[in-house]
Every structure is written in structure tokens, then in C-alpha cells.
């Protein structure tokens, strides 16, 4: 099976992996040279596994 990999695909994949590893969105924005954080948010698909690891800060006030 032959896949046509383009720079955009690699960029998107790396961004997704960085998010899954816990890299903050502002750092990714800088790495991607985006002027707007909204651009970075649209660009990066956050995997469900990454979303499940976010801790609610209110949980620490028990």
C-alpha cells in the first residue's frame, strides 16, 4: 500500500502527537508560527485520549 504523505499531513500529525503528550497549545502555536491561537486550535485535532487526561482544577478543592 502506497500512501502519499505531504508536508501538511506531517505537520498535522506532529501537532496531534505534541498535544497528546501534554504540550500546551501556546507552545505549539509558537512552533507552528501561527499569529492567532484560533488558527492553532483549528489546525490541531485533539484526540479523545488527550482530552480525558485533563484534570478539573476544582477537584483539588475538596
Secondary structure, 3 states (H helix, E strand, C coil): CCCCCCHHHHHHHHHHHHHHCCCCHHHHHHHHCCCCHHHHHHHCCCCHHHHHCCCCHHHHCC
